[in-house]
Structures are given as C-alpha cells and as structure tokens.
Amino acid sequence: MSRPLRIEYPGAVYHITSRGNRREDIFLSDKDRETFLGVLAEAVNRFRWLVHAYCLMKNHYHLLVETPNANLSRGMRHLNGVYTQRFNRLNGREGHVFQGRYKAILVEKESHLLELCRYVALNPVRAGVAPDEADWRWSSYRAAIGAANPPNWLTTDWLLEQFSHDRAEAVRGYKQFVAEGRDADSPWKEENGMRVLGSNSFKNEIQARIKSSAVESPKKQRRLVRLTLDALRQEYPERGERMSCAYREHGYTMRAIAEDAGLHYSYISKIIKAWEGA
C-alpha cells in the first residue's frame, strides 16, 4: 500500500497525531513529557513553526502546526526521531516508540483551525483522564487562558484574537467556546478520510496541488532543490539526522554518503536506521 502524499507548501496548517508503537505509551512519566516538549521547542525554533495548540496524552499526542516554510516532514523527522532517541535513553529501551508514520491532516485555517483548537483542548476530558480541560497540565489550554506561563514557542495570539483584541475578554470568550464544545459534533465528520479539513474550495485547491506535485517523481523533486553534503553537514550536526536527510530527502545514494563520511557504505543503513528508531 502506498503512503499518503505529504502536501507541503508555505503557510500550510496541519493537525498532527502520532501514536505509540503497538498502541503502547509514549510517555511513561512527567519527565518524558517534559523531554518531548523540549524537543518540540527545538523543532519550532529550527524550522520556524507556529504551534497553535498541543495536547500530550498517554499513548499519543496532538499538535496544530502552521508551517511558514514548507518543511513539515523535516520538522517531524526531528521531533519524532530525536524524541525516540531520548525516550529510549531515559527509559533504558531500544527500538521504535511511534507506530509508523505520523498522521497529518491539512486544515483550512480560516474555517477550521479554531474548532480544532477546541477539540485538542477537550481531548483529556473526552478520554476521561481529567474532569475539566483546565485540570490537564500537558496541553496548551492552561497557557492560552493564563493559568500557566506559556512557553516562548507557543503561539496564542491568533487564537485569542478570534474572540477579542482585549486579552481578558478574549480569554473569557475562549473559555466559554471550549466549554460549549463538550456537546458539539466532532469536526472529523467533514474529513471523510481525505486528510483535508476545510471548505470545498480549499479541498479543490489541495487537489490541484496534488495533481501538480504528481508530475515529477519524488527523487526528481528532491534533486531540484538538493543541498550539497557539505551544506547538510552545516545544517545537521547530528550524523544520523544528516545521513537520513541526505538519503531520504535529497536523493543521495548510501555509497555517496559513505564516501563523504569516510565510512564503508554498509554502515550507512545502520546509522540511518538507528537514528530513525529502527
């Protein structure tokens, strides 16, 4: 079965979820959650993401991410890859942490992002792990309403400005909006398995992007913007991440990567697999 296309373009907004391998927990302690948020902060700063909302559950997480630059795949490789390494090191484990690829659904910002911010905030309540959305420490809701100090990488301005330009009034409006969402229909009824959530015109726009991107093979697309191995070394100090990016995103052969690194090419696959959590 072919993998679903990852449509990336400047300004795209995504609802991202990633689950534990075999549905196992991806957070065994608060230390794991803090570690994940630290890696997320690195991804935001490095790839200039805007995170509008997040929620960490036991065996999965939710993110609402806007990408001013078309770099979702690169950022997610860092987020899940680095977290896998640190989780395994913290807990004395090895192997996969996440189940396959993350799920990313394109979202029309103007029509659906606000509703999804509410959906993400209410996730702990729906799952029965918190009686109220404000009781769950591991989501962005408390920061958005001023009950906790927001991390400097979290974007709350757009969310609150949907209710008022006055901060106190905006917080009141947002709290009421979230509370009313407990009885609201799920926003995913409109998705219908298309991995796109938005108006018909937005879906038509995404369909046009898919047709346009399908003209070239993935390798040709990569090579049109391929960085040199020296440039990749400057951008990715971590060897495993650099080799994974060179091979998967920029189309270099393992032999070429090995020659650049001064290694036998048989080692490159092992290094990439170790980085990716295999």
Secondary structure as GFF3:
##gff-version 3
##sequence-region A 1 278
A	DSSP	beta_strand	12	19	.	.	.	ID=ss1
A	DSSP	three_ten_helix	21	23	.	.	.	ID=ss2
A	DSSP	alpha_helix	30	47	.	.	.	ID=ss3
A	DSSP	beta_strand	50	56	.	.	.	ID=ss4
A	DSSP	beta_strand	60	67	.	.	.	ID=ss5
A	DSSP	alpha_helix	72	91	.	.	.	ID=ss6
A	DSSP	beta_strand	103	107	.	.	.	ID=ss7
A	DSSP	pi_helix	109	113	.	.	.	ID=ss8
A	DSSP	alpha_helix	114	121	.	.	.	ID=ss9
A	DSSP	alpha_helix	123	127	.	.	.	ID=ss10
A	DSSP	three_ten_helix	133	135	.	.	.	ID=ss11
A	DSSP	alpha_helix	141	144	.	.	.	ID=ss12
A	DSSP	alpha_helix	157	161	.	.	.	ID=ss13
A	DSSP	alpha_helix	167	180	.	.	.	ID=ss14
A	DSSP	three_ten_helix	181	183	.	.	.	ID=ss15
A	DSSP	three_ten_helix	187	190	.	.	.	ID=ss16
A	DSSP	beta_strand	196	197	.	.	.	ID=ss17
A	DSSP	alpha_helix	200	213	.	.	.	ID=ss18
A	DSSP	alpha_helix	218	224	.	.	.	ID=ss19
A	DSSP	alpha_helix	229	235	.	.	.	ID=ss20
A	DSSP	alpha_helix	239	248	.	.	.	ID=ss21
A	DSSP	alpha_helix	254	261	.	.	.	ID=ss22
A	DSSP	alpha_helix	266	275	.	.	.	ID=ss23
###
